[in-house]
């Protein structure tokens, strides 16, 4: 692929993005952000819990357990709100 063909492809993609509804892009980004943050919180909680367990540090284990509790709470809230929005439609 030559540089001019690659540039034409990028310009074509940018034209498609301009034609898309900006509101739908923001809604999709917001949904992905929420999912990403929930998964990130889960990963961090597991890491802290494991590190705390392996090092024998009650403090770090406590952080991991607190993050697990926060993860469960945020995941339940996310899925509840998502379910309510689907019922409205």
C-alpha positions in Angstrom: 0.0 0.0 0.0 1.5 3.3 -1.0 1.4 6.4 1.2 -1.1 8.1 -1.1 -3.5 5.1 -0.8 -3.2 5.1 2.9 -3.9 8.8 3.1 -6.9 8.4 0.9 -8.1 5.7 3.3 -7.7 7.9 6.3 -9.5 10.8 4.6 -12.3 8.4 3.6 -12.6 7.3 7.2 -12.7 10.9 8.5 -15.5 11.6 6.0 -17.5 8.7 7.4 -17.0 9.9 11.0 -18.2 13.4 10.0 -21.4 11.8 8.5 -22.1 9.8 11.7 -24.3 11.3 14.3 -22.2 12.9 16.9 -24.7 12.0 19.6 -24.4 8.3 18.9 -20.6 8.5 19.0 -20.8 10.1 22.5 -23.3 7.5 23.7 -21.1 4.6 22.5 -18.0 6.2 24.0 -19.8 6.7 27.4 -20.9 3.0 27.4 -17.4 1.8 26.6 -16.0 4.0 29.2 -18.3 2.7 31.9 -17.5 -0.9 30.9 -13.8 -0.2 30.8 -13.7 1.4 34.2 -15.6 -1.5 35.7 -13.2 -4.0 34.3 -10.2 -1.9 35.3 -11.5 -1.7 38.9 -11.9 -5.5 38.9 -8.3 -6.0 37.7 -6.9 -3.6 40.2 -8.9 -5.3 43.1 -7.5 -8.7 42.1 -4.0 -7.4 41.9 -4.2 -5.7 45.3 -5.8 -8.7 46.9 -3.2 -11.1 45.5 -0.2 -8.8 46.4 -1.6 -8.3 49.9 -2.0 -12.0 50.3 1.4 -12.9 48.9 3.2 -10.3 51.0 1.1 -10.8 54.1 0.2 -7.2 54.3 -3.2 -6.6 55.8 -3.2 -3.0 54.6 -2.8 -4.0 50.9 -5.3 -6.9 51.3 -7.7 -4.4 52.8 -7.3 -2.1 49.8 -8.0 -5.1 47.5 -11.1 -6.1 49.4 -12.4 -2.6 49.4 -11.9 -2.4 45.6 -13.7 -5.7 45.2 -16.7 -4.3 47.2 -16.6 -1.1 45.1 -16.4 -3.2 41.9 -19.5 -5.3 42.9 -21.4 -2.1 43.7 -20.5 -0.4 40.5 -21.2 -3.4 38.4 -24.6 -3.9 40.0 -25.5 -0.3 39.5 -24.3 -0.3 35.9 -26.3 -3.4 34.9 -29.4 -2.1 36.8 -29.3 1.2 35.0 -28.7 -0.6 31.7 -31.7 -2.9 32.4 -33.9 0.1 33.3 -33.0 1.9 30.1 -33.8 -1.2 28.0 -37.2 -1.4 29.7 -38.0 2.2 28.7 -37.5 1.4 25.0 
